[in-house]
């Protein structure tokens, strides 16, 4: 299988930004670490997109990137689409 292209949709970018902005208020180092974990995990999906379980919403998959944060994504023949970055306690969708 060839590597797929990872794309972030607008909502996922907003989710990530809001999450990091909130954490940065209290701990800049923690915000930077979380950003790196989330971005690296998202990019790693390009080579092994099916290693994480199906999501709560049809045709999605979810990866827990930290005990409190989840990346929701879809996979097609060419792309990984990052749909959302959620706090584990958030309702989705």
N, C-alpha and C positions, 0 to 999 in steps of 0.2 A: 504494500500500500504506500502511495506517495504522500508526502506531507501536504496537509490542507492549509488554506489561508485562514487566519483568525481575524474576524471582523468584530468590532465593538459597536453595538447600536447606540443610539443617542441616550436611551434610558439607562443603559448599563454605565455609560460614561458619567451621567449625572449621579447615579447611585454611588459609584466609586468616589467621585469628587466630594459628595456630601458626607460620606462615611469618613473619608480621610480628613476633611476639614474639621469634623467634630472631634475626632481622636487627637488631631494636632493641637487643639486648644489645651489639652491636658498633658500630652506627651508627644513631642515631635519625633523622637526616635521610634516610638511604637508605630506612629503613622507611616513613617518611611519603611519600616520593616514589613508592615502589612501591605503596603503598596507593592513592594517587591515580591512578596509571596503571591499576591493575587495576579499580578502581571506575569510572573514566571509560570504559574500554574496555567493561566489562560494560554500562554504561548505553547506550553507542553502538550496541550490538547491537539495541536496540529499533527502530531505523529502517532498518538494513541487516543483517539477521541472516544472510544467505546469502553474505556477501562473504568468509567464511573457509572453509577446506576441511573436507571431511568428516573426522570423527574416526576413531580406530582402533576404536572400538566402534560397532556398527550404530546408525544414527539419531542420532549425535552429531556435533557440529562442534567444532573446536578453533581457538583463536586464541593465537598466541604474543605475549604482552604485554610480554615482556622476554626477552633471550636465554635466561634460565633458568626462566621461568615461563609456564605454559599454563593458559588457562581452557577447561574442557570444558563444553559446553552443548547443550541441545536446543531445537528450535523447533517450536511448533504454531501454530494459527490465532490464538491470543490471547497466548501467553506465550513468553518466553525463560526457560528454567530453567537456572540456573547449577548444574552438578552437582559440579564440583571445581575446585580451584586447585592445580596440581601443579608440582613442580620438574621440569624437563625430563628429569632422570635417573630419575625415579620410574617404576615399573611401573604401568601403568593398563590395565584396572581392577584 
